[in-house]
Each structure stands twice: as structure tokens, then as C-alpha cells.
Amino acid sequence: MKSIKYFVLLGIMISGLGAQTFTKVATAGAKFLNIGLSPRAMGMGEAYVAVANDPSAVFWNPAGPANIKGDAVFIGYTNWIPNMVTPAVAYTKDIGLMGKITAVISGTNIGGMKEAVIDDDPNTPELTGNEFAYSAGQVGVGYARYYTDKFAAGVVAKLVFERYGSYTSASSFAIDAGTYFWTGYKTLRIAMTLQNLGADMKPHGTYLQTVMQGSDLVQLEYDYRSYPLPMAFKIGAAMEAIDRPDMRLTLSVEALHPTDNSETVSLGAEFAYNNMIYLRTGYRFADPTSYVCGLGAGVGVKLGKLDVDYSFSDMGYLPDVHRIGISYNF
């Protein structure tokens, strides 16, 4: 009972950090980077930065792969909105005392987007009947290891790119960095991560815009403007309230500070029975105007070295999001 009270106190402290919300005046591009790719993390309401101990962890905390035993691979699929195909793959290679090397790739694609042009009135674009696709992705390599018996750190360097049909494309380099620290109090650990720290993205080429000059319509040529990546800082804590060979209950809390939205605080729980059946739930508390998901829930099954995970996210006014992932430890 004392351990649970201690954990709740930490949760209140982190909640206070995340509760200092304010309206963001800037916007960011490459928003596909904000899509949660781990079914386990999303099933826990996104309170996962201080859990991060499975093959999908690198997408949440680059220090997480240091907690994986042996080599491992994760393959995930997210049925995002609207009709966005969002797969993800992560591979972790154990190099002994030197730590872990990771490779990650994820992306998204939206087809069937309709082209429109402006002929006479700038306020009334007309569809041409042509269609194009938006595609985007990230490809990266990382490294993580324990530097003491209690402290781990990791980093991922990645290429981020977006393509807007045949019109233009943009790319940038970015890094994710994270830490993982065991406090020494029972199983309490604290973790932090900084994601998508990189240079602004600037689409190639120029575009034509039709504007009114007096009573005439004229086309002017402009350079595309650059836009920042959706950088985010996360801090969280996790601890086992029940830790027995046949039963484990993990509680977690996480505060998120993004550059392109309001701060949020997430609470999550995972119940494991005989290290074979997993039940997860969590909730993300946010400013009601930010339109981020609230309730998360999920299940997992472990069959030897194979893990199969599913999660559901309530998106409020938007369609629900479903995720599935398969992990294998070699």
C-alpha cells in the first residue's frame, strides 16, 4: 500500500508539470510523426515512456531497447484516420556489453486526394478530376545501453520525408533521445524522452497562386515556406503495484509537452497473468479543445517468444483507431 501511495504522489507531481497548458501559436508539419505506433503503449493510454521494455519501445523512448533481452523485431499496423495505411517495423540487435543497435522504419500513405485549380474566382476552386497521393515516412538507426546498473540512455538518428504527389516533396534529419532510470525504490523507474528534434522541412520547387490585382486575375510564383517538425518532450514514471511470478500489475504516468498542441497527462495500467495474458487500459487527460484521444484499452497474448498485441483508442468525434502488433524475441 505504501508503494502505491508513493506512486500516486509522483503521478500528482508529474500531472502538475503537464497541467501548465497554454495555447500554441505555432504549427508543425510531418504530423504523421505524432501517430502512436505501439499497440501496447496506446493500450495503456500512452503512459508508456517509463515502461518501454518491448521491441516497439524505440518508437516511444530510444532508451527502451536497452531493456530488451537478446535480439527482437516488432511489426505493427495502425488503421489511422482517414483511411491512412500506417505500418511500422523496428529491429533490435544485441551487441553484448556494448548495448543494443536498433533500426526503425514507419510511414503512411493517403491515396485518392483530389486536385483542384482556380480559374476565375480565388474563392471557388474547381476539381480537375485528377487524383494524387500523400506519402510520408521515417527511417532511422539508434543505439541504447545501460551505463550503470540503474541508468540507460539511447538515441535514434532518422531521416524524415514527405511527398505530395508529383507536386513537391520535403525531407529533414532529426533525432530522438531518451533516458531510463531505476530509482532503487522497489521497481519505481523514471524516464524522459525528446522526440523529433531537427531542422525545419522545406518543400522543393515553387508554386503558382492566382490572386486578384485590381479587376484582373494574375498568377504569381512563390517559394514554399518551411515548417517545423512536431517536437515533443515526455517524462513519466512506472512501478509494479503487484509483482508476483504468476501475476503483475504495472501502473504508469506520463506528461507530454508538444510544440504543436496542448500539454497532456496520461495514466495507464497493465495486468499480466502468468506472463501470457495481458490486459491494458489507460486515459489521456487533455484540454478539451485539443481533440486528442482519451480512453485507451488493449490486450496481449504471449506464445513462447511471440507476442501479439491489440489496442483500441477512443478519438472522440473522430472514428476509433485500432492497432495490432507482432513482436518476436530471438
C-alpha positions, 0 to 999 in steps of 0.5 A: 500500500505504501508503494502505491501511495508513493506512486500516486504522489509522483503521478500528482507531481508529474500531472502538475508539470503537464497541467501548465497548458497554454495555447500554441501559436505555432504549427508543425508539419510531418504530423504523421510523426505524432501517430502512436505506433505501439499497440501496447503503449496506446493500450495503456493510454500512452503512459508508456515512456517509463515502461518501454521494455518491448521491441516497439519501445524505440518508437516511444523512448530510444532508451527502451531497447536497452531493456530488451533481452537478446535480439527482437523485431516488432511489426505493427499496423495502425488503421489511422484516420482517414483511411491512412495505411500506417505500418511500422517495423523496428529491429533490435540487435544485441551487441553484448556489453556494448548495448543494443543497435536498433533500426526503425522504419514507419510511414503512411500513405493517403491515396485518392486526394483530389486536385483542384485549380482556380480559374476565375474566382480565388474563392471557388476552386474547381476539381480537375478530376485528377487524383494524387497521393500523400506519402510520408515516412521515417527511417532511422538507426539508434543505439541504447545501453545501460551505463550503470546498473540503474541508468540507460540512455539511447538515441535514434538518428532518422531521416524524415520525408514527405511527398505530395504527389508529383507536386513537391516533396520535403525531407529533414534529419532529426533525432530522438533521445531518451533516458531510463532510470531505476530509482532503487525504490522497489521497481519505481523507474523514471524516464524522459524522452525528446522526440523529433528534434531537427531542422525545419522541412522545406518543400522543393520547387515553387508554386503558382497562386492566382490572386486578384490585382485590381479587376484582373486575375494574375498568377504569381510564383512563390517559394514554399515556406518551411515548417517545423517538425512536431517536437515533443518532450515526455517524462513519466514514471512506472512501478509494479503495484503487484509483482508476483511470478504468476501475476503483475500489475504495472501502473504508469504516468506520463506528461507530454509537452508538444510544440504543436498542441496542448500539454497532456497527462496520461495514466495507464495500467497493465495486468499480466497473468502468468506472463501470457495474458495481458490486459491494458487500459489507460486515459489521456487527460487533455484540454478539451479543445485539443481533440486528442484521444482519451480512453485507451484499452488493449490486450496481449497474448504471449506464445513462447517468444511471440507476442501479439498485441491489440489496442483500441483508442477512443478519438472522440468525434473522430472514428476509433483507431485500432492497432495490432502488433507482432513482436518476436524475441530471438 
